[in-house]
């Protein structure tokens, strides 16, 4: 900033973008200037112009005409402190664009007689949504500007996808038209008769609802109609209840092995499911998204587990006769619970299978199981006399009979016949003995072979008779 001695010689004093505070501004207090007409204070830290209350301009017809206060975000609600003490300013132009100003009620503190007829006020890019405080003082100003105003409302929670928003510019509703909202994630319709914006079809990912207005306010200033336009931003938190997310816990067969967990929330909220430690099972895989966002559709996350091996009780296959006596060594099947088992029937010498008690096949469990194969003992007929064998005929002794002498030739033939019969008998006996050795163990087979032997014996007997006749 220039020294006190140099200030009076400045016509255009630009102090923009400097760390000037209200205290620094005291250098202007009670100062006299020769011809100062423009004072630039944009981008500083001041909140009022009290120090300019008693400044003086000595040049005839010269007054401080332009004050640039743009981008002074500390001004905000101190708007009235900026203007109220400007007693020695005639027709002036004050620019307070982007100064974080929410309302202009402070302008009502100005003494109309202190406002020059050509004074202009620029308040663009602030947060002003009503011009009603200007009504009384408007005739003393030449011009106003209220372009690109932005009003951000408190955040609103939504529990459905539509709602009605009351107008915030009701005091000038005869001059203002709100543009219908046209967003890809919502739609809005302005109802002028009841001063409401109706929002509908709000999508879950919406964060702000924006409505705009555009109007030229007539007869607000002396020279021109006043532009008044901007937008209202309604931040929202989407709290629409979503469909549930269910986490299931099953084994490989699809059987539930632990209680399902159900997650609830609002659309676009995040969810997270958890893998459980389940006794007797080992985690295998997950089907679905373990974490994500709630939607309007139900979601399922499935955790699949493999059953841990557990030793089962044995299955014993027993082999007994009809009295329960064990006739062959038992077979023992071992494994884990749930394993399959199979037992087998045995061929046991001297016995014929009759029936089985218990399940031949099945599944091992935690309880012992027994499968009993029962057999019938075969009949023992190997030592019985075969009734089909012919009886041996008695041979008469004629050696002492003188009345019936024996012919030597006949005697020789008889001896030969006897020898032949003896030979045949021996053959028969050998066949029978061999047959007994090879005799089958079952009754049916015995009957078949016995019939064969009878036929053999009968045939041999026939041979003997024929030999006797010769």
ZIPE-V152057 format. One record per residue. N is the residue number from 1. RES is the residue in one letter. OMEGA is omega in whole degrees, -180 to 180 (999 if undefined). Layout:
BEGIN
<<N RES OMEGA> <N RES OMEGA>>
END
This chain:
BEGIN
<<1 X 179> <2 X 177> <3 X -179> <4 X -177> <5 X -176> <6 X -174> <7 X -173> <8 X -177> <9 X -176> <10 X 173> <11 X -179> <12 X -176> <13 X -179> <14 X 179> <15 X -175> <16 X 173> <17 X 175> <18 X -179> <19 X -179> <20 X -179> <21 X 177> <22 X 180> <23 X 179> <24 X -177> <25 X -180> <26 X 178> <27 X 180> <28 X -172> <29 X 178> <30 X -180> <31 X 178> <32 X 180> <33 X 179> <34 X -174> <35 X -179> <36 X -180> <37 X -178> <38 X 179> <39 X -179> <40 X -179> <41 X -179> <42 X 178> <43 X 178> <44 X -176> <45 X -176> <46 X 177> <47 X 179> <48 X 180> <49 X -179> <50 X -177> <51 X -179> <52 X -174> <53 X -173> <54 X 178> <55 X -177> <56 X 176> <57 X -173> <58 X -178> <59 X -179> <60 X 177> <61 X -179> <62 X 174> <63 X 176> <64 X -170> <65 X -174> <66 X 174> <67 X -179> <68 X -179> <69 X -179> <70 X 172> <71 X 173> <72 X -171> <73 X 178> <74 X -178> <75 X 175> <76 X -177> <77 X 177> <78 X -178> <79 X -177> <80 X 179> <81 X -180> <82 X -170> <83 X -166> <84 X -175> <85 X 180> <86 X -176> <87 X -173> <88 X 178> <89 X -178> <90 X 177> <91 X -173> <92 X 176> <93 X 179> <94 X 180> <95 X 178> <96 X 179> <97 X 177> <98 X -179> <99 X 176> <100 X -177> <101 X -179> <102 X 178> <103 X -175> <104 X 179> <105 X -179> <106 X -180> <107 X 179> <108 X 179> <109 X 180> <110 X 173> <111 X -177> <112 X -179> <113 X -180> <114 X -178> <115 X 178> <116 X -176> <117 X -179> <118 X -175> <119 X 180> <120 X -179> <121 X 178> <122 X -179> <123 X -180> <124 X 172> <125 X 173> <126 X -177> <127 X -174> <128 X 180> <129 X 175> <130 X 179> <131 X -176> <132 X 180> <133 X -179> <134 X -171> <135 X -176> <136 X -174> <137 X -177> <138 X -177> <139 X -178> <140 X 180> <141 X 177> <142 X -172> <143 X 173> <144 X 172> <145 X 177> <146 X -178> <147 X 173> <148 X 176> <149 X 180> <150 X 177> <151 X 178> <152 X -177> <153 X 175> <154 X -178> <155 X -177> <156 X 176> <157 X 179> <158 X 175> <159 X 172> <160 X -172> <161 X 176> <162 X 174> <163 X 179> <164 X -178> <165 X -180> <166 X 179> <167 X 177> <168 X -178> <169 X -175> <170 X -174> <171 X 178> <172 X -174> <173 X 178> <174 X -179> <175 X -169> <176 X 171> <177 X 178> <178 X 176> <179 X 176> <180 X 177> <181 X 179> <182 X -178> <183 X 179> <184 X -176> <185 X 177> <186 X 173> <187 X -178> <188 X 179> <189 X -180> <190 X 177> <191 X -173> <192 X -175> <193 X 178> <194 X 172> <195 X -179> <196 X 169> <197 X 179> <198 X 180> <199 X 179> <200 X 179> <201 X -180> <202 X -177> <203 X -177> <204 X -177> <205 X -179> <206 X 177> <207 X -180> <208 X 170> <209 X -173> <210 X 172> <211 X -175> <212 X 173> <213 X -178> <214 X -179> <215 X 170> <216 X -178> <217 X -177> <218 X 170> <219 X 177> <220 X 175> <221 X -178> <222 X -172> <223 X -172> <224 X 168> <225 X -172> <226 X 175> <227 X -180> <228 X -178> <229 X 180> <230 X -178> <231 X 176> <232 X -178> <233 X 178> <234 X 176> <235 X -180> <236 X 170> <237 X -176> <238 X -179> <239 X 179> <240 X -175> <241 X -177> <242 X 172> <243 X -173> <244 X 173> <245 X -177> <246 X 175> <247 X -179> <248 X -179> <249 X -173> <250 X 172> <251 X -175> <252 X 178> <253 X -180> <254 X 180> <255 X 179> <256 X -178> <257 X 175> <258 X -177> <259 X 178> <260 X 177> <261 X -178> <262 X 180> <263 X 178> <264 X 179> <265 X 179> <266 X 178> <267 X -179> <268 X 170> <269 X 178> <270 X 175> <271 X 177> <272 X 176> <273 X -175> <274 X 172> <275 X -179> <276 X 169> <277 X -176> <278 X -177> <279 X 178> <280 X -178> <281 X 177> <282 X -179> <283 X -180> <284 X -176> <285 X 176> <286 X 178> <287 X -176> <288 X -177> <289 X 180> <290 X 178> <291 X -178> <292 X -179> <293 X 175> <294 X 177> <295 X 177> <296 X 179> <297 X 180> <298 X -180> <299 X 179> <300 X 175> <301 X -174> <302 X 176> <303 X -176> <304 X -177> <305 X 174> <306 X -179> <307 X 178> <308 X 179> <309 X 176> <310 X -177> <311 X 179> <312 X 175> <313 X -176> <314 X 170> <315 X -177> <316 X 175> <317 X -179> <318 X -178> <319 X -172> <320 X 172> <321 X -174> <322 X 179> <323 X -179> <324 X -180> <325 X -180> <326 X -178> <327 X 175> <328 X -177> <329 X 178> <330 X 176> <331 X -177> <332 X 177> <333 X -179> <334 X 178> <335 X -179> <336 X 177> <337 X -179> <338 X 177> <339 X 177> <340 X 175> <341 X 176> <342 X 176> <343 X -175> <344 X 172> <345 X 180> <346 X 169> <347 X -175> <348 X -177> <349 X 178> <350 X -177> <351 X 177> <352 X -179> <353 X -180> <354 X -176> <355 X 178> <356 X 176> <357 X -177> <358 X -177> <359 X -180> <360 X 177> <361 X 180> <362 X -176> <363 X 177> <364 X 179> <365 X 179> <366 X 180> <367 X 180> <368 X -179> <369 X -180> <370 X 175> <371 X -174> <372 X 176> <373 X -175> <374 X -176> <375 X 175> <376 X 180> <377 X -180> <378 X 177> <379 X -179> <380 X -176> <381 X -176> <382 X -173> <383 X 180> <384 X 179> <385 X -179> <386 X -176> <387 X -178> <388 X -178> <389 X -178> <390 X 179> <391 X -179> <392 X -179> <393 X 178> <394 X 179> <395 X -179> <396 X 180> <397 X -178> <398 X -175> <399 X -179> <400 X -177> <401 X -178> <402 X -179> <403 X -179> <404 X -180> <405 X -178> <406 X 177> <407 X -179> <408 X 180> <409 X 179> <410 X 179> <411 X 178> <412 X 179> <413 X 180> <414 X 178> <415 X 179> <416 X -179> <417 X 179> <418 X 179> <419 X 180> <420 X -180> <421 X 179> <422 X -180> <423 X 180> <424 X -180> <425 X 179> <426 X 178> <427 X 180> <428 X -179> <429 X 179> <430 X 179> <431 X -179> <432 X -179> <433 X 178> <434 X 179> <435 X 179> <436 X 179> <437 X -177> <438 X -173> <439 X 179> <440 X -173> <441 X -177> <442 X -178> <443 X -178> <444 X -178> <445 X 177> <446 X -178> <447 X -179> <448 X -177> <449 X 179> <450 X 178> <451 X 179> <452 X -179> <453 X 178> <454 X 180> <455 X -180> <456 X -179> <457 X -180> <458 X 180> <459 X 180> <460 X 178> <461 X 179> <462 X 180> <463 X -179> <464 X -178> <465 X 180> <466 X 179> <467 X 179> <468 X -178> <469 X 179> <470 X 999>>
END
